[in-house]
């Protein structure tokens, strides 16, 4: 997979964690939707399952389930995203919303750095954790 734009590492460091989370959210949505095709082709089920897995509540639980598999650098990216000032959540607690933002920021940074091997490892860990 290629990113549409090459971002130098120094530029990625300057991006807002909310921008990273925006990219990470999109990637995780696509990953989950594609992964679910192995289980069903029913559009209603696909929608319901993907909405459940990518919800802020599920992502927060997922992050805590995979946290021990992350490097210290990856945890730092998560913390930067978690601590970003953002809008109040609608369907999750504030803590869940911040944790999901941190998780998405981690995915977004890995994507922009084109570290697709690690990105897919983390997404697969997250998918399995959310599916159990």
C-alpha positions in Angstrom: 0.0 0.0 0.0 1.2 3.5 -0.8 0.4 6.7 0.9 -0.7 9.4 -1.6 1.9 11.8 -0.3 5.3 11.2 1.1 5.8 12.9 4.5 9.3 13.4 5.8 9.8 12.0 9.3 10.5 15.4 10.7 7.2 16.7 9.3 5.2 13.8 10.8 6.6 14.7 14.2 5.1 18.2 13.9 1.6 17.0 12.9 -1.1 17.4 15.5 -2.0 14.1 17.2 -5.6 14.7 16.2 -4.5 14.8 12.5 -2.7 11.5 13.1 -5.8 10.1 14.7 -7.9 11.2 11.7 -5.7 9.2 9.4 -5.5 6.2 11.8 -9.3 6.1 12.2 -9.7 5.9 8.4 -7.1 3.2 8.2 -8.6 1.1 11.0 -12.1 1.4 9.6 -10.9 0.0 6.2 -8.8 -2.7 7.9 -11.7 -3.9 10.0 -14.2 -3.7 7.1 -11.9 -5.7 4.9 -11.1 -8.2 7.6 -14.7 -8.9 8.3 -15.3 -10.0 4.8 -13.7 -13.3 5.8 -16.8 -13.9 8.1 -19.8 -12.5 6.2 -20.9 -10.7 3.1 -24.1 -9.5 4.6 -24.0 -5.7 4.5 -26.1 -5.3 7.7 -23.8 -7.6 9.7 -20.7 -6.0 8.2 -21.9 -2.6 9.2 -23.0 -3.6 12.7 -19.8 -5.6 13.4 -17.5 -2.9 12.1 -19.3 -0.1 14.0 -18.9 -2.1 17.2 -15.2 -2.8 16.7 -14.2 0.7 15.7 -16.3 2.4 18.4 -14.3 4.5 20.9 -15.3 2.1 23.7 -14.1 -0.9 21.9 -10.9 0.8 20.7 -10.1 1.8 24.3 -10.5 -1.8 25.5 -8.5 -3.0 22.6 -5.6 -0.7 23.2 -5.4 -1.9 26.8 -5.4 -5.5 25.6 -2.5 -5.0 23.2 -0.5 -2.4 25.2 2.1 -4.9 26.3 2.9 -5.8 22.7 3.9 -2.2 21.9 7.3 -0.6 22.0 8.0 2.4 24.3 8.1 4.6 21.2 4.6 3.4 20.2 3.3 4.0 23.7 4.7 7.5 23.6 2.7 8.1 20.4 -0.4 6.7 22.0 0.1 9.0 25.0 0.6 12.0 22.8 -2.7 11.2 21.1 -4.5 10.4 24.3 -3.5 13.7 25.8 -4.6 15.9 22.8 -7.3 18.3 23.5 -10.4 17.3 21.7 -14.2 17.5 21.7 -16.3 15.7 24.2 -17.4 12.2 23.2 -20.9 11.3 22.3 -21.2 7.5 23.1 -18.2 6.9 25.3 -16.6 8.1 28.5 -14.0 10.8 28.3 -11.3 8.3 29.2 -12.5 5.9 26.5 -12.6 8.6 23.9 -9.1 9.8 24.7 -7.7 6.2 24.7 -9.3 5.6 21.3 -7.8 8.9 20.0 -4.4 7.7 21.2 -4.8 4.3 19.5 -5.8 6.0 16.2 -2.9 8.5 16.5 -0.5 5.5 16.7 -2.0 3.9 13.6 -2.0 7.2 11.7 1.7 7.8 12.5 2.6 4.2 11.4 0.7 4.7 8.2 2.4 8.0 7.4 5.8 6.6 8.1 4.9 3.7 5.8 5.6 1.2 8.5 2.9 -1.1 7.0 4.3 -4.3 8.5 4.0 -3.0 12.1 0.7 -1.2 11.3 -0.9 -4.5 10.1 0.5 -6.4 13.1 -1.1 -3.9 15.5 -4.3 -3.9 13.6 -4.5 -7.6 13.6 -3.8 -7.8 17.3 -6.5 -5.2 17.8 -9.0 -7.0 15.6 -8.4 -10.2 17.5 -8.7 -8.5 20.8 -12.0 -6.8 19.8 -13.4 -10.0 18.4 -13.0 -12.1 21.6 
